[in-house]
């Protein structure tokens, strides 16, 4: 609405100037808080490149190579499988994941072989959103386009610096995420790839650590927004490894927090994270309607 647009135009930008002064005549598209990847129009304008108050630098390449599906969808290496073959592979992966939830290969295979309906729904959510459509069109690939060595040089308190610190503190590399092997449709394969690659961005936004408890809380959030079967397995079987006190906290505090975040924040695949690295992390959380973690929740220490 015009009222909402006027309200957002007067939000204060990170450097103290208003959005109106930053745009200097540019048209800011008002983006709905609940159906958009932007959270509000200020974040949305930053993602679409309208706001120039920050340096405007893209801390990644333009994503052109991501449009070549052969970079992340190698059909020759993973030929199509029959429904029966996929079902058998899914059962094997499910048994393996139940025995050892830390086996990322089992979890990834289970996601690939059982996720087609959920992936199609996730794609529809992205197609219904301005930022989501742009992501699907450009197909940015974190492992190819994000220059983490430059993110380390960003000021403390920015999203990009926090992401670099998070990855360094855990000894993680973006390349460590499992590849997509058993999704037949190239675009659905990209949706699965994007889901896996933004997992660590989501950790930074939520503030959750990578302990068993932290991963389970995040899996509940992912389950509520994506409906992926393998997130259901992780969210429901994972708690069996928790203490009785942590299971109590999961039911009374952590899952309700995940549900609140899932409803309030935009669909997390409709956020163009690579364009928000210079953004103040606390402000970004506020603009995306991500509430603070419960005091009992396992938070990452930067």
Secondary structure by P-SEA (a helix, b strand, c coil): caaaaaaaaaccccccccccccccccccccccccccccccaaaaaaaaccccccccccccccccccccccccccccccccccaaaaaaaaaaaaaaaaacccaaaaaaaaaaaccaaaaaaaaaaaaacaaaaaaaaacccccccccaaaaaacccccaaaaaaaaaaaacccccccccccccccaaaaaaaaaaaaaaaaaaaaacccccaaaaaaaaaaaaaacccaaaaaaaacccccccaaaaaaaaccaaaaaaaaaacccccccccccccccccaaaaaaaacccccccccccccc
